[in-house]
Amino acid sequence: MNYLKWIFLIGVMCGFVIAGCKEPMMPVLTHKLVVTGNQHSIPLYPDEEAYLHTSHEKQSGGLEGVVGDVKQNLTAKQMDDQTPVQIVKSDDYGSVVTVTDGPMKGQSGFVAKQNID
């Protein structure tokens, strides 16, 4: 009978702990998006392939460069400077990130390597 009291007490304590954890824990190591050069915002591409294709067009110059600029404005979401993100996956060109705070919280996409701090 004494065991039932302890089991009940432990169950109640576990219930308080679970009820107190309403939000998931923030990642220990957070990163931020940063603008470089003459940028005012950071493009968040849907995937790495879209980033590579658009950046190649922009670097070509001429009419193809203009098409690359237009394509960037259509395919990429513009993120504010200092937006907190969590890195999901990273490679030589950049990282797949998830926004952890702000109006775009939960959005995922690819960001160029020079725009991550």
C-alpha positions in Angstrom: 0.0 0.0 0.0 2.9 2.3 0.7 4.1 1.8 -2.9 0.9 3.1 -4.3 1.5 6.5 -2.5 5.0 6.7 -4.0 3.8 5.8 -7.5 1.0 8.4 -7.3 3.4 11.1 -6.1 5.9 10.3 -8.9 3.1 10.4 -11.4 1.9 13.8 -10.2 5.5 15.2 -10.3 5.9 13.9 -13.9 2.6 15.6 -14.8 3.9 19.0 -13.5 7.1 18.6 -15.5 5.2 17.8 -18.7 2.7 20.6 -18.2 5.6 23.1 -17.6 7.3 22.3 -21.0 4.9 24.0 -23.4 7.4 25.0 -26.0 10.3 23.0 -27.4 13.8 23.9 -26.4 15.7 26.3 -28.6 18.8 25.0 -30.2 21.9 25.5 -28.1 23.9 26.9 -31.0 22.0 29.4 -33.2 23.2 31.2 -36.2 22.0 34.4 -37.9 21.6 35.6 -41.4 23.8 38.5 -42.4 23.8 40.9 -45.3 27.0 41.3 -47.3 28.1 44.1 -49.7 25.2 46.2 -51.0 22.5 43.7 -50.0 19.5 44.9 -48.0 18.1 41.4 -47.4 19.1 37.8 -47.7 17.5 35.6 -50.4 16.1 32.3 -49.0 15.9 29.9 -51.9 13.6 26.8 -52.0 16.6 24.5 -52.5 20.3 24.4 -53.5 19.5 23.7 -57.1 17.5 26.9 -57.4 20.3 28.9 -55.8 23.0 27.5 -58.1 20.9 28.0 -61.3 20.0 31.6 -60.4 23.5 32.6 -59.2 25.0 31.2 -62.5 22.5 33.3 -64.5 23.3 36.4 -62.5 27.0 36.0 -63.0 26.7 35.6 -66.7 25.9 39.3 -67.2 23.9 40.9 -70.0 20.3 39.7 -70.6 20.9 36.4 -68.8 22.1 38.4 -65.7 18.9 40.4 -65.8 16.9 37.2 -66.0 18.8 35.9 -63.0 17.9 39.0 -61.0 14.2 38.6 -61.9 14.3 34.9 -61.1 15.8 35.6 -57.7 13.0 38.0 -56.9 10.4 35.4 -57.9 11.8 32.2 -56.4 13.6 33.4 -53.3 11.9 34.9 -50.2 13.7 37.9 -48.9 14.8 37.6 -45.2 15.8 40.4 -42.8 19.4 40.9 -41.6 20.1 39.2 -38.2 17.2 36.6 -38.6 18.0 33.7 -36.3 18.2 30.3 -38.0 19.1 26.7 -37.3 21.4 25.0 -39.8 19.9 21.7 -41.0 22.5 20.7 -43.5 25.6 22.5 -44.9 28.0 22.1 -47.8 30.5 24.2 -49.8 27.9 26.5 -51.4 25.8 27.3 -48.3 23.3 25.7 -45.9 19.8 24.5 -45.6 18.3 26.5 -42.7 15.1 26.8 -40.7 14.1 30.2 -39.3 13.7 29.9 -35.5 12.2 33.3 -34.7 10.3 36.2 -36.2 7.5 36.5 -38.7 8.9 33.7 -41.0 9.4 31.2 -38.1 9.4 27.7 -39.4 10.3 28.6 -43.0 13.1 26.4 -44.5 15.3 27.0 -47.5 18.8 27.3 -48.8 21.1 30.3 -48.0 24.4 31.1 -49.6 27.5 30.5 -47.4 28.5 34.1 -47.1 25.1 35.1 -45.6 25.4 32.8 -42.5 27.1 33.9 -39.3 
